[in-house]
Amino acid sequence: MHEPAVVSLTIFSFLLTVMLIMWRPKGLNEAIPATGGALLVLMSGSVVWPDLVKIGETVSGAAITIIATIVIAMVLESIGFFHWAAEGLAARARGSGYRLFVYVNLVCFLMTLFFNNDGSILITTPMLIILLNRLGLKNHQKIPYLLSGALIATASSAPIGVSNIVNLISLKIVGMDLYMYTLLMFVPAMLGLLFLFAMLFAVTARDIPRRLNGSARKPGHAPGVPIRHPLMEKPLPVYEKRRNRLMFRIFLFVFLLRMALFVASYFGIPIEIVAVTGSVLLLGWRWWKLRIPPTDMLKKTPWHILLFAFGMYVIIYGLNNIGLTELLVEHLKPAVSGSLLNASLLMGGLVSLMSTLFNNHPALMIGTLALTQMNLDPISLKIAYLANVVGSDIGSLLLPVGTLASLIWLHILRTYKVKVGWKEYVRVTVLVIPTSLAFTLITLYYWVEWMAPLAGLSHAAGTP
Protein backbone atom coordinates (compact mmCIF):
# COMPACT_ATOMS: atom_id res chain seq x y z
CA MET A 1 0.00 0.00 0.00
CA HIS A 2 1.46 3.37 -0.98
CA GLU A 3 1.80 6.31 1.35
CA PRO A 4 -0.96 8.99 1.10
CA ALA A 5 1.63 11.49 -0.19
CA VAL A 6 2.55 9.12 -3.06
CA VAL A 7 -1.11 8.66 -4.00
CA SER A 8 -1.85 12.39 -3.80
CA LEU A 9 1.17 13.42 -5.91
CA THR A 10 0.41 10.79 -8.57
CA ILE A 11 -3.23 11.89 -8.89
CA PHE A 12 -2.18 15.57 -8.90
CA SER A 13 0.36 14.85 -11.67
CA PHE A 14 -2.32 13.16 -13.76
CA LEU A 15 -4.91 15.93 -13.33
CA LEU A 16 -2.36 18.69 -14.01
CA THR A 17 -1.08 16.94 -17.14
CA VAL A 18 -4.58 16.42 -18.57
CA MET A 19 -5.55 20.03 -17.82
CA LEU A 20 -2.48 21.40 -19.62
CA ILE A 21 -2.99 19.09 -22.62
CA MET A 22 -6.58 20.28 -23.02
CA TRP A 23 -5.82 23.93 -22.32
CA ARG A 24 -2.48 24.12 -24.22
CA PRO A 25 -1.61 27.69 -23.09
CA LYS A 26 0.23 29.61 -25.83
CA GLY A 27 0.15 26.53 -28.07
CA LEU A 28 2.05 24.39 -25.56
CA ASN A 29 3.24 21.13 -27.14
CA GLU A 30 1.41 18.20 -25.55
CA ALA A 31 4.71 16.37 -24.97
CA ILE A 32 5.82 18.98 -22.42
CA PRO A 33 3.06 18.42 -19.81
CA ALA A 34 3.23 14.65 -20.45
CA THR A 35 6.97 14.63 -19.76
CA GLY A 36 6.62 16.93 -16.74
CA GLY A 37 3.83 14.78 -15.31
CA ALA A 38 5.91 11.63 -15.84
CA LEU A 39 8.83 13.18 -13.93
CA LEU A 40 6.52 14.07 -11.03
CA VAL A 41 5.19 10.50 -10.97
CA LEU A 42 8.76 9.18 -10.88
CA MET A 43 9.56 11.57 -8.03
CA SER A 44 6.49 10.36 -6.13
CA GLY A 45 7.72 6.77 -6.21
CA SER A 46 4.56 5.23 -7.68
CA VAL A 47 6.67 4.28 -10.72
CA VAL A 48 10.22 3.03 -10.17
CA TRP A 49 13.11 2.91 -12.63
CA PRO A 50 12.75 -0.81 -13.54
CA ASP A 51 9.16 -0.05 -14.63
CA LEU A 52 10.53 2.26 -17.32
CA VAL A 53 12.04 -0.65 -19.25
CA LYS A 54 8.65 -2.39 -19.46
CA ILE A 55 6.96 0.87 -20.41
CA GLY A 56 9.53 1.47 -23.16
CA GLU A 57 8.91 -2.00 -24.61
CA THR A 58 5.15 -1.36 -24.61
CA VAL A 59 5.23 2.11 -26.16
CA SER A 60 8.20 2.12 -28.56
CA GLY A 61 6.78 -0.07 -31.35
CA ALA A 62 3.52 1.89 -31.55
CA ALA A 63 5.27 5.26 -31.50
CA ILE A 64 7.75 4.23 -34.22
CA THR A 65 4.90 2.94 -36.41
CA ILE A 66 2.97 6.21 -36.11
CA ILE A 67 6.06 8.36 -36.77
CA ALA A 68 6.92 6.32 -39.86
CA THR A 69 3.33 6.78 -41.07
CA ILE A 70 3.52 10.53 -40.51
CA VAL A 71 6.78 10.66 -42.48
CA ILE A 72 5.02 8.97 -45.40
CA ALA A 73 2.20 11.53 -45.19
CA MET A 74 4.71 14.40 -45.19
CA VAL A 75 6.47 12.99 -48.26
CA LEU A 76 3.15 12.84 -50.08
CA GLU A 77 2.37 16.39 -49.03
CA SER A 78 5.76 17.60 -50.28
CA ILE A 79 5.08 16.29 -53.80
CA GLY A 80 1.61 17.82 -53.96
CA PHE A 81 -0.36 14.59 -53.57
CA PHE A 82 -3.00 16.04 -51.27
CA HIS A 83 -3.53 19.16 -53.38
CA TRP A 84 -3.94 16.86 -56.36
CA ALA A 85 -6.53 14.94 -54.33
CA ALA A 86 -8.34 18.20 -53.44
CA GLU A 87 -8.58 19.14 -57.11
CA GLY A 88 -10.09 15.74 -57.85
CA LEU A 89 -12.47 16.15 -54.92
CA ALA A 90 -13.88 19.40 -56.26
CA ALA A 91 -14.08 18.08 -59.82
CA ARG A 92 -16.02 14.99 -58.81
CA ALA A 93 -18.51 17.03 -56.79
CA ARG A 94 -19.71 18.53 -60.10
CA GLY A 95 -21.32 21.52 -58.39
CA SER A 96 -23.34 19.50 -55.87
CA GLY A 97 -22.97 20.39 -52.19
CA TYR A 98 -24.39 17.01 -51.13
CA ARG A 99 -21.97 15.14 -53.37
CA LEU A 100 -19.09 17.21 -51.99
CA PHE A 101 -20.20 16.26 -48.46
CA VAL A 102 -19.90 12.57 -49.36
CA TYR A 103 -16.47 12.99 -50.95
CA VAL A 104 -15.12 15.11 -48.08
CA ASN A 105 -16.02 12.40 -45.58
CA LEU A 106 -14.70 9.67 -47.85
CA VAL A 107 -11.33 11.45 -48.16
CA CYS A 108 -11.11 11.98 -44.39
CA PHE A 109 -11.90 8.30 -43.83
CA LEU A 110 -9.24 7.18 -46.30
CA MET A 111 -6.65 9.57 -44.88
CA THR A 112 -7.05 8.04 -41.43
CA LEU A 113 -7.21 4.51 -42.78
CA PHE A 114 -3.96 4.91 -44.72
CA PHE A 115 -2.15 7.20 -42.27
CA ASN A 116 -3.48 8.09 -38.80
CA ASN A 117 -6.16 10.22 -37.20
CA ASP A 118 -3.93 13.11 -36.05
CA GLY A 119 -2.16 13.22 -39.42
CA SER A 120 -5.53 13.14 -41.19
CA ILE A 121 -6.71 16.17 -39.21
CA LEU A 122 -3.45 18.05 -39.81
CA ILE A 123 -3.53 17.49 -43.57
CA THR A 124 -7.21 17.48 -44.53
CA THR A 125 -8.41 20.43 -42.41
CA PRO A 126 -6.26 23.12 -44.08
CA MET A 127 -6.91 21.49 -47.46
CA LEU A 128 -10.68 21.62 -46.91
CA ILE A 129 -10.63 25.20 -45.61
CA ILE A 130 -8.80 26.38 -48.73
CA LEU A 131 -11.21 24.43 -50.95
CA LEU A 132 -14.32 25.77 -49.17
CA ASN A 133 -12.98 29.34 -49.29
CA ARG A 134 -12.47 29.06 -53.04
CA LEU A 135 -16.02 27.81 -53.41
CA GLY A 136 -17.19 31.00 -51.67
CA LEU A 137 -19.10 29.27 -48.87
CA LYS A 138 -20.27 31.20 -45.81
CA ASN A 139 -19.06 30.21 -42.34
CA HIS A 140 -22.20 28.25 -41.40
CA GLN A 141 -22.02 26.40 -44.72
CA LYS A 142 -18.42 25.33 -44.04
CA ILE A 143 -19.25 23.78 -40.65
CA PRO A 144 -21.00 20.61 -41.97
CA TYR A 145 -17.97 19.73 -44.09
CA LEU A 146 -15.31 20.59 -41.52
CA LEU A 147 -17.09 19.12 -38.50
CA SER A 148 -18.19 15.91 -40.20
CA GLY A 149 -14.73 15.50 -41.72
CA ALA A 150 -13.07 15.87 -38.31
CA LEU A 151 -15.47 13.44 -36.60
CA ILE A 152 -15.16 10.84 -39.36
CA ALA A 153 -11.36 11.23 -39.48
CA THR A 154 -11.06 10.59 -35.74
CA ALA A 155 -13.62 7.76 -35.59
CA SER A 156 -12.00 6.06 -38.60
CA SER A 157 -9.05 4.99 -36.47
CA ALA A 158 -11.25 2.21 -35.02
CA PRO A 159 -11.57 -0.31 -37.91
CA ILE A 160 -7.95 -1.45 -38.30
CA GLY A 161 -6.08 -0.42 -35.15
CA VAL A 162 -2.91 0.98 -36.77
CA SER A 163 -4.30 4.48 -37.31
CA ASN A 164 -4.05 5.61 -33.69
CA ILE A 165 -1.04 5.42 -31.39
CA VAL A 166 -3.08 4.72 -28.28
CA ASN A 167 -4.86 1.85 -30.05
CA LEU A 168 -1.49 0.30 -30.89
CA ILE A 169 -0.21 0.70 -27.33
CA SER A 170 -3.32 -0.87 -25.85
CA LEU A 171 -3.09 -3.73 -28.36
CA LYS A 172 0.35 -4.46 -26.95
CA ILE A 173 -0.97 -4.33 -23.37
CA VAL A 174 -3.85 -6.71 -23.98
CA GLY A 175 -1.76 -9.07 -26.13
CA MET A 176 -3.93 -9.05 -29.25
CA ASP A 177 -2.34 -9.10 -32.69
CA LEU A 178 -3.41 -6.80 -35.51
CA TYR A 179 -4.91 -9.66 -37.52
CA MET A 180 -7.29 -10.74 -34.72
CA TYR A 181 -8.18 -7.11 -34.01
CA THR A 182 -9.20 -6.50 -37.61
CA LEU A 183 -11.10 -9.79 -37.87
CA LEU A 184 -13.29 -8.87 -34.90
CA MET A 185 -13.44 -5.09 -35.27
CA PHE A 186 -13.48 -4.12 -38.94
CA VAL A 187 -17.10 -4.97 -39.77
CA PRO A 188 -18.80 -3.47 -36.67
CA ALA A 189 -16.58 -0.38 -36.77
CA MET A 190 -17.33 0.18 -40.48
CA LEU A 191 -21.05 -0.20 -39.88
CA GLY A 192 -20.72 2.26 -36.99
CA LEU A 193 -18.94 4.73 -39.27
CA LEU A 194 -21.69 4.45 -41.89
CA PHE A 195 -24.27 5.06 -39.18
CA LEU A 196 -22.27 8.06 -37.91
CA PHE A 197 -22.06 9.46 -41.45
CA ALA A 198 -25.81 9.07 -41.99
CA MET A 199 -26.52 10.81 -38.67
CA LEU A 200 -24.13 13.65 -39.53
CA PHE A 201 -25.83 14.21 -42.85
CA ALA A 202 -29.31 14.14 -41.27
CA VAL A 203 -28.34 16.67 -38.58
CA THR A 204 -26.34 19.09 -40.78
CA ALA A 205 -28.22 18.80 -44.10
CA ARG A 206 -30.01 22.14 -43.68
CA ASP A 207 -26.68 24.00 -43.75
CA ILE A 208 -25.25 22.11 -46.74
CA PRO A 209 -25.70 24.11 -49.97
CA ARG A 210 -27.39 22.09 -52.68
CA ARG A 211 -25.46 23.84 -55.43
CA LEU A 212 -21.90 25.15 -55.30
CA ASN A 213 -21.57 28.43 -57.17
CA GLY A 214 -17.82 28.95 -56.77
CA SER A 215 -14.91 27.23 -58.44
CA ALA A 216 -12.16 25.35 -56.68
CA ARG A 217 -9.69 26.66 -59.23
CA LYS A 218 -10.54 30.35 -58.95
CA PRO A 219 -8.11 32.84 -57.34
CA GLY A 220 -8.47 33.65 -53.69
CA HIS A 221 -7.54 31.63 -50.67
CA ALA A 222 -7.01 31.72 -46.95
CA PRO A 223 -4.71 34.58 -45.88
CA GLY A 224 -1.07 33.62 -45.81
CA VAL A 225 -1.65 30.23 -47.46
CA PRO A 226 -0.36 29.53 -50.97
CA ILE A 227 -2.98 28.39 -53.47
CA ARG A 228 -0.76 25.48 -54.40
CA HIS A 229 1.98 23.67 -52.60
CA PRO A 230 5.33 25.46 -53.22
CA LEU A 231 6.64 22.48 -55.18
CA MET A 232 3.65 22.72 -57.47
CA GLU A 233 4.66 26.25 -58.45
CA LYS A 234 7.27 24.42 -60.51
CA PRO A 235 5.19 21.57 -61.88
CA LEU A 236 6.77 18.21 -62.51
CA PRO A 237 7.90 17.99 -66.16
CA VAL A 238 5.11 15.62 -67.11
CA TYR A 239 1.78 15.96 -68.83
CA GLU A 240 -1.44 15.87 -66.84
CA LYS A 241 -2.06 12.22 -67.64
CA ARG A 242 1.44 11.26 -66.53
CA ARG A 243 0.96 13.27 -63.34
CA ASN A 244 -2.27 11.42 -62.61
CA ARG A 245 -0.58 8.11 -63.33
CA LEU A 246 2.29 9.00 -60.99
CA MET A 247 -0.05 9.95 -58.15
CA PHE A 248 -2.07 6.77 -58.63
CA ARG A 249 1.10 4.67 -58.41
CA ILE A 250 2.06 6.41 -55.18
CA PHE A 251 -1.41 5.73 -53.80
CA LEU A 252 -1.06 2.06 -54.81
CA PHE A 253 2.29 1.87 -53.01
CA VAL A 254 0.79 3.26 -49.80
CA PHE A 255 -2.16 0.87 -50.08
CA LEU A 256 0.13 -2.16 -50.49
CA LEU A 257 2.26 -0.96 -47.60
CA ARG A 258 -0.85 -0.77 -45.41
CA MET A 259 -1.80 -4.31 -46.38
CA ALA A 260 1.74 -5.45 -45.57
CA LEU A 261 1.19 -4.41 -41.95
CA PHE A 262 -1.56 -7.02 -41.59
CA VAL A 263 0.50 -9.69 -43.31
CA ALA A 264 3.39 -8.92 -40.95
CA SER A 265 1.11 -9.09 -37.92
CA TYR A 266 -0.28 -12.45 -39.05
CA PHE A 267 3.24 -13.92 -39.29
CA GLY A 268 4.42 -12.32 -36.06
CA ILE A 269 6.71 -9.74 -37.68
CA PRO A 270 6.87 -6.42 -35.76
CA ILE A 271 4.76 -4.00 -37.79
CA GLU A 272 7.10 -1.08 -37.01
CA ILE A 273 9.72 -2.77 -39.23
CA VAL A 274 7.31 -2.72 -42.18
CA ALA A 275 6.26 0.88 -41.52
CA VAL A 276 9.86 2.13 -41.28
CA THR A 277 10.87 0.21 -44.43
CA GLY A 278 8.00 1.79 -46.37
CA SER A 279 8.87 5.32 -45.23
CA VAL A 280 12.55 4.81 -46.13
CA LEU A 281 11.64 3.52 -49.60
CA LEU A 282 9.35 6.49 -50.25
CA LEU A 283 11.98 8.95 -49.01
CA GLY A 284 14.55 7.26 -51.27
CA TRP A 285 12.23 7.47 -54.28
CA ARG A 286 11.64 11.18 -53.66
CA TRP A 287 15.38 11.82 -53.39
CA TRP A 288 16.07 9.92 -56.61
CA LYS A 289 13.11 11.23 -58.64
CA LEU A 290 12.76 14.82 -57.40
CA ARG A 291 16.27 15.44 -56.02
CA ILE A 292 14.84 16.29 -52.59
CA PRO A 293 17.12 14.87 -49.85
CA PRO A 294 15.47 13.35 -46.79
CA THR A 295 17.13 15.82 -44.41
CA ASP A 296 13.96 17.95 -44.25
CA MET A 297 12.22 15.09 -42.44
CA LEU A 298 14.65 15.36 -39.54
CA LYS A 299 13.18 18.79 -38.79
CA LYS A 300 9.56 18.12 -39.75
CA THR A 301 9.03 14.70 -38.12
CA PRO A 302 7.09 15.08 -34.84
CA TRP A 303 9.62 13.33 -32.61
CA HIS A 304 7.72 14.67 -29.62
CA ILE A 305 5.18 11.86 -30.15
CA LEU A 306 7.72 9.49 -28.59
CA LEU A 307 7.94 11.67 -25.47
CA PHE A 308 4.18 12.16 -25.34
CA ALA A 309 3.37 8.44 -25.58
CA PHE A 310 6.08 7.47 -23.09
CA GLY A 311 5.19 10.22 -20.61
CA MET A 312 1.45 9.49 -20.67
CA TYR A 313 2.01 5.79 -20.13
CA VAL A 314 4.33 6.48 -17.17
CA ILE A 315 1.54 8.55 -15.59
CA ILE A 316 -1.09 5.88 -16.23
CA TYR A 317 1.26 3.19 -14.94
CA GLY A 318 1.58 5.24 -11.75
CA LEU A 319 -2.21 5.36 -11.38
CA ASN A 320 -2.27 1.61 -11.92
CA ASN A 321 0.37 1.07 -9.20
CA ILE A 322 -1.49 3.12 -6.59
CA GLY A 323 -4.59 0.96 -7.03
CA LEU A 324 -6.87 2.76 -9.49
CA THR A 325 -7.23 -0.24 -11.79
CA GLU A 326 -7.78 -2.55 -8.79
CA LEU A 327 -10.70 -0.33 -7.82
CA LEU A 328 -12.13 -0.55 -11.35
CA VAL A 329 -11.63 -4.32 -11.44
CA GLU A 330 -13.45 -4.76 -8.12
CA HIS A 331 -16.53 -2.88 -9.31
CA LEU A 332 -16.59 -3.85 -12.99
CA LYS A 333 -15.54 -7.51 -13.16
CA PRO A 334 -18.91 -9.03 -12.10
CA ALA A 335 -20.80 -7.10 -14.77
CA VAL A 336 -18.17 -7.46 -17.52
CA SER A 337 -17.81 -11.20 -17.04
CA GLY A 338 -21.59 -11.69 -16.77
CA SER A 339 -22.42 -11.31 -20.48
CA LEU A 340 -20.79 -10.18 -23.71
CA LEU A 341 -23.42 -7.48 -24.22
CA ASN A 342 -22.73 -6.10 -20.73
CA ALA A 343 -18.99 -6.17 -21.44
CA SER A 344 -19.45 -4.23 -24.68
CA LEU A 345 -21.87 -1.58 -23.40
CA LEU A 346 -20.29 -1.11 -19.97
CA MET A 347 -16.64 -0.78 -21.04
CA GLY A 348 -17.48 1.26 -24.14
CA GLY A 349 -19.62 3.62 -22.08
CA LEU A 350 -17.03 3.89 -19.28
CA VAL A 351 -14.15 4.77 -21.62
CA SER A 352 -16.41 7.27 -23.42
CA LEU A 353 -17.17 8.96 -20.10
CA MET A 354 -13.52 9.00 -19.03
CA SER A 355 -12.47 10.32 -22.45
CA THR A 356 -15.00 13.15 -22.19
CA LEU A 357 -13.70 14.06 -18.73
CA PHE A 358 -9.94 13.77 -19.28
CA ASN A 359 -9.07 12.82 -22.89
CA ASN A 360 -9.12 9.47 -24.65
CA HIS A 361 -5.39 8.67 -24.41
CA PRO A 362 -5.32 8.07 -20.64
CA ALA A 363 -8.91 6.77 -20.68
CA LEU A 364 -8.15 3.89 -23.06
CA MET A 365 -4.93 2.99 -21.24
CA ILE A 366 -6.69 2.90 -17.85
CA GLY A 367 -9.54 0.80 -19.24
CA THR A 368 -7.13 -1.62 -20.93
CA LEU A 369 -4.92 -2.05 -17.85
CA ALA A 370 -8.05 -2.80 -15.80
CA LEU A 371 -9.10 -5.52 -18.26
CA THR A 372 -5.75 -7.31 -18.00
CA GLN A 373 -6.33 -7.78 -14.27
CA MET A 374 -9.86 -9.23 -14.49
CA ASN A 375 -8.77 -12.74 -15.58
CA LEU A 376 -11.56 -12.77 -18.18
CA ASP A 377 -12.19 -15.59 -20.64
CA PRO A 378 -10.80 -14.95 -24.16
CA ILE A 379 -14.08 -13.77 -25.73
CA SER A 380 -15.01 -11.43 -22.87
CA LEU A 381 -11.50 -9.95 -22.81
CA LYS A 382 -11.51 -9.22 -26.52
CA ILE A 383 -15.00 -7.77 -26.74
CA ALA A 384 -14.39 -5.60 -23.66
CA TYR A 385 -11.11 -4.35 -25.13
CA LEU A 386 -12.67 -3.62 -28.53
CA ALA A 387 -15.50 -1.78 -26.76
CA ASN A 388 -12.81 0.30 -25.03
CA VAL A 389 -11.48 1.29 -28.45
CA VAL A 390 -14.97 2.19 -29.71
CA GLY A 391 -15.44 4.40 -26.64
CA SER A 392 -12.02 5.98 -27.17
CA ASP A 393 -12.42 6.60 -30.91
CA ILE A 394 -16.16 7.40 -31.17
CA GLY A 395 -17.58 8.06 -27.71
CA SER A 396 -14.77 10.52 -26.95
CA LEU A 397 -16.06 12.89 -29.65
CA LEU A 398 -18.98 14.20 -27.62
CA LEU A 399 -16.91 17.22 -26.53
CA PRO A 400 -14.02 18.77 -28.50
CA VAL A 401 -11.61 18.11 -25.61
CA GLY A 402 -12.13 14.34 -25.74
CA THR A 403 -9.31 13.63 -28.21
CA LEU A 404 -5.98 15.16 -29.11
CA ALA A 405 -7.10 15.19 -32.77
CA SER A 406 -10.12 17.37 -31.87
CA LEU A 407 -7.89 19.82 -30.00
CA ILE A 408 -5.58 20.02 -33.02
CA TRP A 409 -8.62 20.59 -35.26
CA LEU A 410 -9.85 23.50 -33.13
CA HIS A 411 -6.38 25.04 -33.19
CA ILE A 412 -6.24 24.84 -37.01
CA LEU A 413 -9.70 26.43 -37.31
CA ARG A 414 -8.62 29.34 -35.11
CA THR A 415 -5.48 29.78 -37.21
CA TYR A 416 -7.58 30.05 -40.38
CA LYS A 417 -10.19 32.24 -38.65
CA VAL A 418 -13.03 29.75 -39.13
CA LYS A 419 -15.58 30.15 -36.33
CA VAL A 420 -16.75 26.86 -34.84
CA GLY A 421 -17.56 27.24 -31.16
CA TRP A 422 -18.52 24.67 -28.56
CA LYS A 423 -22.19 25.49 -29.16
CA GLU A 424 -22.03 24.60 -32.87
CA TYR A 425 -19.94 21.51 -32.08
CA VAL A 426 -22.12 20.09 -29.29
CA ARG A 427 -25.35 20.90 -31.15
CA VAL A 428 -24.31 18.21 -33.63
CA THR A 429 -22.41 15.74 -31.45
CA VAL A 430 -25.03 15.47 -28.71
CA LEU A 431 -27.34 13.93 -31.32
CA VAL A 432 -24.92 11.82 -33.36
CA ILE A 433 -22.27 10.52 -30.92
CA PRO A 434 -24.38 8.74 -28.24
CA THR A 435 -26.55 7.04 -30.87
CA SER A 436 -23.54 6.05 -33.01
CA LEU A 437 -21.72 4.75 -29.92
CA ALA A 438 -24.69 2.59 -28.83
CA PHE A 439 -25.22 1.28 -32.39
CA THR A 440 -21.54 0.34 -32.78
CA LEU A 441 -21.28 -1.36 -29.37
CA ILE A 442 -24.40 -3.45 -29.96
CA THR A 443 -23.20 -4.36 -33.47
CA LEU A 444 -19.82 -5.32 -31.98
CA TYR A 445 -21.54 -7.71 -29.56
CA TYR A 446 -23.48 -9.54 -32.29
CA TRP A 447 -20.46 -9.70 -34.62
CA VAL A 448 -18.01 -11.04 -32.00
CA GLU A 449 -20.54 -13.62 -30.77
CA TRP A 450 -21.04 -14.82 -34.36
CA MET A 451 -17.31 -14.77 -35.21
CA ALA A 452 -16.05 -16.42 -32.00
CA PRO A 453 -16.16 -20.04 -33.28
CA LEU A 454 -14.53 -19.04 -36.57
CA ALA A 455 -11.79 -17.16 -34.70
CA GLY A 456 -11.13 -20.13 -32.41
CA LEU A 457 -12.24 -18.31 -29.26
CA SER A 458 -13.89 -19.97 -26.30
CA HIS A 459 -15.25 -19.08 -22.89
CA ALA A 460 -12.47 -20.97 -21.11
CA ALA A 461 -11.19 -19.10 -18.08
CA GLY A 462 -8.08 -16.96 -18.32
CA THR A 463 -6.61 -14.89 -21.08
CA PRO A 464 -5.44 -16.52 -24.32
N, C-alpha and C positions, 0 to 999 in steps of 0.2 A: 504493500500500500504506500503510495507516495505521500510526502508531506504536503499539508495544505498550501504552502508557499509555491511548491512545484506545480500543483494543479492550477492555482490561480494565475501564475505567470504563463503557463502553457495556454490556458483559455484566453488570457489577455492578448497574447501574441497572435492567436488565431483571429480574434475579433478585430484587432488593429490592422492586421494584414488585409483582411477582407474589406474593411472600410476604405483603406487606401487604394485598393485595386478598383473598387467601384467608383470612388470619388476622383481618383487620378488628378490631384491638384497640379496645375501648370503642366499637364500632359505627362505626368510621372509615369515612367516605364514600369509595367507591372512586375518585372523581375526584381526591382529594387525593394518594394515592400515584402515580396516573397522571400528574398534573401535575408532581409533584416529580421523578419519573423522567424525564419529558420535559425538564425544565430541566437535569438532570444530563447527559443525552445532548447537549443543545445546548452545554453547557459543555465537554464532551469534544471537540467538533468533528466527530463522526461525522455529524451533521446540521447543515447551515449554513442561514442565514436564507432564502436563495432557495428552499430545499426546503420551507419552511413554506407558501409560496403553493400549491405543488402538493398538499401534504397537505391544506390547507384546501379546495381544490376537490374532492378525493376524498371527504372526510369530511362536508362541510357538508350536502349533499343528503340523505344517509342519516340524519344526526342530526336534521335538521328534520322529515323524514317520521315518524320514531319519536316525536318530541316531540308533533307534531300528533296522532298516533294516541293517545298517552297522554292528551292533553287531551280527546279525544272520550270515552275511557274514564272519565275523572274527571267529565265532564258527566253521563254515564249513571249513574254511581254517585250523584251528588248528587241525582238525581231518583228514586232508589230502584229503578232498572232491575234491578240485580243481585240485590237482595233479592226482587223480584218473580220473577226467574228461579229463585231458591232455593226459593221457595214452590211453584212449578210443578214443580221437580225432585222435591221430597218427595211431592207429590200424585201424580205419574205413577209413582213407585216402587210405590205401592199396597201397602206393607208388605213388599215383597220386597227382601232385601239384595242379591241378585244383580242385580235390575233396577236398583236404586240404583247399583250399581257401573258398569253400562253407562251410565247417564245422567250420572254424575259425570265419567266419561272423555269422554263426548260434549260436555259443557259445557266442559271444559278444552280440548278440541280446538278448539271453535268460538271460544272466547275468544282463543286464540292466532291462529287463522286471521283473525279480524276485527280484532284489536288487535296485540299482540306477546307474546312469551314472558314477558318480565319483568313486563309489566302483567298478564298472565294469572295468574301466580303471586301477585302482590300482591293481586289482587282475589278470586280463587277460593279461596285457602287460608284466609283468615279466614272467608269465607262458608261453606266446608265444615266448618270446626271448629265454628262455631256450630250448624250443622245437625246434625252428628254428636253434639254435646253434648246437644242437645234430644231426640235419639232415644235417649239414655241408653246409648250404646255404650261398652264398656270400651276402654282404651288400645290393646290388641292388635287390637281389631276396627276401630279407626279407621285403623290403618296401611295396610291394603290400599287404602282410598279415597284417603287423602292422598298416599301414595307413588305409586300409579299415576297419580293426577291430575297430580302434579308432573312425572313422567316423560313422560306424554303431552303435557302443556302445553309442555314444552321441546322435545320431538322434533317437535311440530306446526309448528315454524317452518320446517321443511324444504320442504314442498310448494310454497309460492308465493313465497318469497324476501323478502317485504316485512314479515315478522313478526319480524325479528331484525336489529338494527343492523349486526352484523358481516357478515351475509349481504349486506346492501345495499352496504356498503363494498367487499367483495370483488367484487361484481358490477361495480362501477365500475372496479376495478383490472383485471379480466380483460376488460372491454369487452363484456359480454353484456347484452342488454336483458331486461327482465322478462318479455316475451312468450316469447322463446326459452327462458328459464329454466323457465318453467311448462310449456311444451310438452314439454320433455325430462325434467323432474323430477317433475311432479305425480303421474303414475301410479305410478312405482316408489316414491316417498316415501309415497303413500297405502297401497300394498300393504305397505310396511315398517311403517307405523303399525298396520295391522290385525294384522300378525304380532306386533308388540310388545304390543298389547292382549291378544291370545290368550295369549301367554306370561305376561303379568302375571296374568291370571285363573287360569291353570293353576298358577302358583307360589303365589299368595296365597289361593286358593279356600278352604282349610281355616280361615282366619281370618275369612272373610266370613260374617256371620250370615244364615241363610236367611230368617228372619222378623225384621222390625223391630217391637219392642214399643212403642217410644216414639212421640211425636207431634211433628212439626216445629213445631207451633203452640203447644206447651205452654210454660208459664213456665219460666224457668231458662236460663242462658246463660253464656258464658265471663265470668269476672270482669272488670269494668270495660268491658264491651262492651255497647252498647245492643242490645236485641232487634231493634229496627228502626232503619233509618236515621233520624237526627233529623228530616229533612224529612217522613218518613212518620208522625211523631207528629201532624202536622197534615195529614191525607190530602188529596189533591187533591179539589176539589169535583166529583167525578164518580162515577157508579155503577161497580160492579165491571166491568161489561161495557165501559163507556167507558174505564176504566183499562186493561183488557186491549187494547182497540183502539189506545189511544195508544201503549202499549209496543210493540205489533206494528209500528206505523207507524215508530217510532224504529228498531226492528231493521231494517226494510225500507230505511230511509234509509242506515244503516251498511252494509248489504249492497250497495246500489247504489254507494255511495262506494267500497267495496272493488273492485267490478268496474270502476269508472272508472279506477282505477290501472293496470289492464292495458290498457284502451283508450288511455290516455295514453302508456303505454310503447310500444305498437304504432305510434303516430303520432309518436313522438319527443318528446312533451311531458314536461318534467321532472315526475316523480311527486310531488315535494314541493309543487308548486303545487296539485295536486289535493287532497293531504292537508291542507294549510293552509286551502284554501277550504272543505273540508268541516267542519273544526273551527270555523272562524269562523261558518259558517252555523248549526251546532248551538248555539254559544254565543249567537248572536243570537236564535235561537228560544227558548232558555231565558230570556233576559233579557225578551223580549216576553211569553212565556206565563206564566212563574212569577215575574217581577219580580226575578230574581237577576242582578245585574250581573256581568260577566266578570272583575271585579277579583280575585276569589278565586283565579283561575287563575294570576295573576302570582306568588302565593306558593306555590301547590301544584305548579306545573309543575316537573318535575325538570330544571332548566336545567343541572345538573351533567353530564348525559349528553353535552352538547357538549364539555365539558372532558375527560371520560373518553375519548370516542372520539378526540378530537384528540391527547390525551396518549399514549394507547396506540399510535396510528399513528406518532407521532414516534419512540417507542422502537423499534418494529418497523422503521421506515425506517432507524434507526441501525444495527440488526443487519444489515439488508440491505446498507448501505453498507460495513460492515467485512468483508463477504464470506461471511456465513452462508448466504445463498441460493445463492451461487456453489458453495459446498460441497455443498449439497443437489442442485443441478442436475447437478454432476459425477457424483454417485453414483446419482441417480435417473433421469436422462434415458434411458439405454439400456433400462431395464426399462419405463418409462412409455410410451415410443414404440414398444416392441416389440409390444404387443397391447392392445386396449381392455380386456380382462378384467384384465390386469396393471395397467393405469392405474387402473381402478376400485378393485381390492382394495388395491394398494400405497398409493395416496394416501389412500384412506379409512382404512386401518389406521394410516398414519403420523400423520395429523391426530388420530385417536382417541388414539394414544399420547401425542402432545404435549399434547393437551387434558387428559388424565389427569394429566400431570406438572406443567403450568403454565397451565391454564385455556384454554378454547376460543377466546377473543377473539384473543390473540396467535398461537395455533396456526393458526387459519384464515388470518390475514393472512400469516404466514410461508409457509405452503403455497401460497397464491395468488400471492405475489410470486415464489416459486420457479418456478411454472408459466409466468409471463409471460416468463421468461428461457430457456425450453427450446426455443423456436422449433418448437413442436409443430404438427402439422396440425390443422385445425379440429375434427374429431371427437375426436381424442385430448385436445386442450385442454379441450373442453367436458366430456367424461366425467370427466377428472381433476379439473376444478374442482368438478363436481357431487358427486364422491366426497369431495372435501374438505369440502363442506357436510354430507354425510351423517355423516362422522366428527365434525364439529364439533357437530352437533345431536343425534346419537344415540350415537355412540361415546363422546362426552365424559361420558356419564351413568353410567359405570361407578363412579366415586367422586363423592361429593357436592361435591367441590371443583373438578370439571371445568367447571362453568358458573357464571356470575354468578347466574343464575336459581335454581340449586340452593342457593347460599349464602344468597340472600334467603329461600328456602323454609325452610331450617334456622333462620334468625334468627326468622322468624314463628312457627315451632313452639315455639321456646324462650320467646318472648313469651307465648304462650298455654298454656305449661306442658304441651305434648304431647311425650311422650318417644319420640323416634325416633333411636336412636344409629347409629353407623357399622355396627355389627354387623347390626342389622335392615335397614339400607339395602343393604349389600353382599350379604347373604344372598339378596336378591331380584335385584339387578342383575347379580351374577356369572353368573346363569343366563340372564337375559333380554337383556342388552345385547349380549354378543358374538354370540349367535345372530341377534338382530334386525339387527345391523350387517352380518353376512355375508350374510343373506338380502336386505337392501336393496341392497347393493353388487352382488350378482350379478344381481338384478332390474334394476338400473340399466343394467348392461352389455347385457342382452338388449333392453331397451326402446330405448336409444339406438342400438344397431346396427340395429334394425328401423325406427326413426323417421328415421335419417340421410337417406335419399333424399327422404322427404317434407319434411324441414326444409331441404333444399337444401345439405346438408353433404357435403364430400368429404374425401379423404385427401391433398389437395394440400398441399405444404409451406407452412409459415408460418401465422400466425394470420389469421383472417378480418378 
